[in-house]
Amino acid sequence: MTPFRSVVDAWYDDPETAGCIVAEHVVDARDATFGDLRRPLSPRIVTALRSQGIDRLFRHQAEAIDLVRGRTHTVVVAGTAAGKSLTYRIPIVEAIEEDPRTTALLLFPTKALGRDQLGGFGPFLSAGVTPAVYDGDTPADERRWVRSNANVVVTNPDMLHVGILPNHPNWARFLAGLRHVVIDEMHMLRGAFGTHGALVLRRLRRLAARYGADPTFVLTSATIGNAGELASWLIGAPVATVARDDAPRGERTFVVWNPELLDPDTGARASALSDASRIFASLVDADVATILFARSRRGTELAYTWATERLDAGKAATIAAYRGGYRADARRAVERRLFSGELRGIVTTNALELGIDVGELDASILATFPGTIASFHQQAGRAGRGDDPALTVLVCGADARDQYYAAHPDELFSRTPEAAVVNPDNPVILDAHLRCAAHEADLTPDDRRWFGETYEERVTDLVAGGSLGIRDGRVFSPTGRSPASGIDIRGSGGREYLIVDDDGTLLGTVDEARAFSQCHAGAVYLHQGDTYLVDVLDIAHREVRTSAAKVPWYTRAHVDKDLEVLAERSRRSLDRLMVHLGTVEVTTRVTGFQRLDIRTQTVLDTNPLELPERSFVTDAFWFTFPLDVVDDAGLAPDALPGAIHAAEHTAIGVLPLFAVCDRWDVGGLSTPHHTATGAPVFFVYDGVAGGTGIAQIAFARAAEHLDATIGILERCPCAAGCPSCVQSPKCGNENEPLDRFGALALLRTGRGR
């Protein structure tokens, strides 16, 4: 019997939990399929592989290595523990054996993953490999050594952007020998981060060319719907795709868990996070090594706290929380305990979703669907490495997307993976990187090959605005300091704020957007199981000052929003509706917050706030509803606001079924009358200045998207609207007004039904 089977059987036997299991799906174990290289490996590489227990390569590994040997940019798409790292390690080591002056740059989306993967080059040291980490945690004296001596450098896109490229003269030796660039976990480079990453990579290719190098790119990814296309967008060149997984795999058991329906009229369900923490505690208590993925930092802290309350002191000491925002030393301490096997349970955000060696884990728990099919399988793959059996429990949330999968669990395994998007033509982000590039080396007309068709237009605007200057036909940066340090490539959340406790100890960091909505005065902030109250949000000094407190409530901000249509780029009819695509300016302002009981979610009080407004220009798509559609739907004027607001919420809730995004990556606004349309309308916009490409995908798939929205509204068992259909956890208006059946009538009529 597998180590977790008795626990699963106990869930079935318990009347309180048996009804929560809506599906159990078993994926059979499979054997490996091996392949041969066109050219044999050197004796030293063969010896290094055998020291790791590797006598043969999987077929997908051999195919990818042959492509990379031939200087073909290649993306390898396979599951967790499929040996993707060998597809770049072997060509890198071979190149160094042939020419010791050869170098390689490895980019990982997180520092933890990069440091974890560095050890993979240990067996190849006899072949002349000198690997090193160069990231924000590398001391200054070690950085000088790395620049002078390392031929394999492990870093992340952030350090490449802010530390390496602006200081490229110090990297002349390394860049001149650059033969390979690795982008691991490529699917994480999407949306705003991916758009920034694509332009950082173009800056890298440009500088490498100036030093006489033309590196081959090797990208790895979990399964996504457009891996080759995304890889090509990222590096700005054609890429060959190896999308097959020939590694062995143990039997995998998937359980889909829908928390108890507490009130059929309101659709209220038991908390997914609470159920996930209970499942986690039951597995850890049975000595099943388990990882629990929560969707947010707050959720991670809550689940960890609740799990410790369910375990005795001895078991509680074997679990820990892990998330972004912790100090580096705190993260490293948890990582050491995890990798050594000291921890039997870890509660985390998606910070540990990636290919970090998390040790021997038997089970993974997903506290709500993680946003994409790729992330679902990636997080599931954190347990049961190699031939070992594994358990994954998806605990569905109350929102529309999760309830869609609760009703259609088979689609978790049969649905075509979503497409990921980046937008290297985003004018806001492109302008930022053109300023960086000009600082690194004067821009010339030839740089159009790196920065695309809008290059001349953007440079002209930057010169006209004074950000760049012209001399002798070349465009230069008029400032002596690189602008890179002021550009956050992880998104457009604004400047970073420090979070400190009442004695000045640094607890963590937060971007400006989240500081206004989550760290305002009076907000509750959670950190490693401890609760803090925000005393002061100091905007001038970008600091959040807190005090430790034990309170039985949490806080939720109220956000006012306005939207102006700047340009409409396309439109088309959709039965009796119109769907549009264009550019909009969004203005938001946090005007207050509510305190809610942590157990019952009851609103305790409402408090006003006075914070600055934030505005940005982005892409959006929107649906307009002619007045005759409203009339035929039987909606009175006072019912229209709730109907169109509910339609907007549900449409945003199911959008991740069609694009690699989360509802938090987009925003929405609905109104019975908008000056730009003269008609009822709801907008859905990219949550990043300049847009990330989500709106374009949604516009192209508007019919499917709207039909899925109607399906959610039709199937929900609630009496008047609930989190499974029309309520949104991010609504700035406290989900008022909402009319589920009005939304259904409006959309059905618009689709001619």
Steps between C-alpha positions, in 0.01 A plus 500: 500500500620852421592714804195722451229245410384443857450875547294529179290201605437668835362806315253274320401333828443827687143632445629857539740471208374221273263731315781744425681259267345561158751300297799270531720457194793258474776539242682173445872465541706494179840373395776709349572528127868544420678661207851521356706805407633546148850543646622320812582685821854553622638255761498769771132581440411129495679456832324803651159368391568154636593653836140623509359161404435600137602241238266603219319813391126525455386547141393862551837578657694355208289687243542833678876458554554429131308818410700714743827348376398621155467860629118491474302699756291233677215483749449175694149441632463215749372427848666532838802270555528424126871588493461823303812644664726248322385638165702812572764374744645250254539746206647761737759256636585376150557858381731573795695178433551613140597858592566603863427863407134407439243630750136436580233709674214326681188698591255371759186689602587485871823516700408184691460297181827630356699413812336159514589424137861613535587171668409315181833604350698346787564166324640683196774699674768268358397612152611854574167642615525787751143577610393787725192687615469872431186641659389756754627285788855464359752700710701773325835320519348183355347702216846613387621140505199381296554764232867406467491122532161330452408350164150391606306776676164436665283807547146627449338748259501770767877488554565478126288814459634709785846359576660340195385686189550855635855399603588302189859631470574302818356195325693539173681164538182318583287657225766447233495125570122467544395180322182399684220682680254290700152621598362251748127478585421717197124486565553730800606775258154613398293812534689803630796296628527322166480825306778652708695174472471496121650849479776419749591204278509724194738731684715196582509384137589852388795529739620145429512589131710808578752268668495258205276230648180341366373272778265207455194516726365196683162546667313255721135503591209317649221430253333810354288548190753699295849412625678559169321827439571628852867401476532685169333810648736492795829484310390667174609210276360167367513212748473123449263318738551163669166435670506145631565333834672162482602479868353231726220598734344336804127460548330832576173534689303822462215589734268791415351638820211748512441644849162442658211710369383680813204693357336397169324836474810717530744247357725541805753221537745408771836672462729337244802618695366358825425165334845497339668561837296217652600263217862610538496437875346154458772398253785641708355333810517167310865574415423565133746766381278770353513839331203739508474776239297807597412774255626796701741604770208554738359157416838338562521651846143408591530140380826457691346641817189281475707187428720556807184527711389156375832326569669411827813693590736236361332482161450877486876544534547307173304744282584850380370784284689633196414795276631811332560804719703312763858610565760301306641335816150388605437344156836321500434357848168349386660371178775321694246328726291402199785364286643302793169325565464653847164649399207266439274776377538836329232765435597730217391731221608409147855587612568123519299409190812501286770236457665538840596168657250492783611159620290187527138613513204264476210742457412844371193703591377788285287745697289605198587459134836671433388689191622282214511135400880537480524618861254231610729226367814685612381522859373143492843391379670635812412166664587147391825551311606227258334161546343586837119513529351834591177662612366837390191659656342797325278685749262707289424856593161662488568707188370434150817348357548251785135401498528443126768238567304356792216442253734381221794328678592299190602824327792531741658214307353543151478875448742658253756704697449875496708734287751733667555851372764768512495834323849629407333789316347632824599867462541568873724200559685537167579864576647401836732243343601728214621748763696215662641388166608855411693520827670167423601606147384776266199402292529485119256421217634142499347442846160468338582128457500462879210726597243453226295697252407782739864568589540825302168639623579431864853641477367815330253554784768442764728753334216751468420456869862552606555144632758436225728726295654497149862552398672411173197299386498282811257506789651515847394516863548851639536376858805330646304246700316200358121527535479123557491524881176699481321251274316213671498213249267288712206721406368850527411503866708810550781573743596259777397570860678358805287334769648538851380414850491741793869450588613563141557135401443443129214253450476513122419712197192586292446694177312830501175367354471234769623742767201726435244217500654258754735702724304819566464628855275259690568202272583156637837364378598135551860380518622145579189426702513826695243781470590867472290814476615775267549820700631726224527483121780751443475585130779758505754252637338190341470324834226295670531513880324225696445371854452140609138425591256212550172591329208282384437696180653573163465805275375566145550823310233696310623626162335763282571470129458704184581409139543712188517354149798655322484307172294218352711276277251238394137396535268230373144386553424199715135418426315800646802629695818681403844405630778760485878512549692815580709716731362640824618705797408355839497711817465335842484634853477311830230685695449279803511153649284251685589281795358147464479217753770249410275197552158616383602772248239727663566872447582662835538862390599729213775764524590787262848552349661786312766370260630633167339377181698286253453515120638292216435441129439142388314273256140393549216317331138583565147392418232755419129421534257684271195635681266271308691202646444642849129546424460148355677356805222652712734708715362809667738798531558437870593134429757573230795604727486172693460292185792647311720502813427130551578425133836677537594302811413165348680581174817585694462187712505266198753694290794288631344202319614660173823687578789438738395755756334534836201717582751717691687567172201688358251757620148587405242776500131495411247777460147545357632796302852599400587819314720311253231251400167669565372159608523248785848347502741294700877527456774250580850648491858381542617592847837628377588832339530453124322163500631144503306335218217348704243738352598398147454129576164565666383714207590222257315239709208721601228255388646207699564725796144635505350152463705375796377800699139411418564138596623598847192717557269221382648216706559665836263353763478817710177696538617851417874514433806380688880473480462208259335719239484877542679604819866601472762497778662810348193716447567851621127560555443214746308304231213747483277508302492153338214329313586150381175435313502846347852428369385168359202660324719778362766266361254244364307771320820651366601160361158461337383218726 
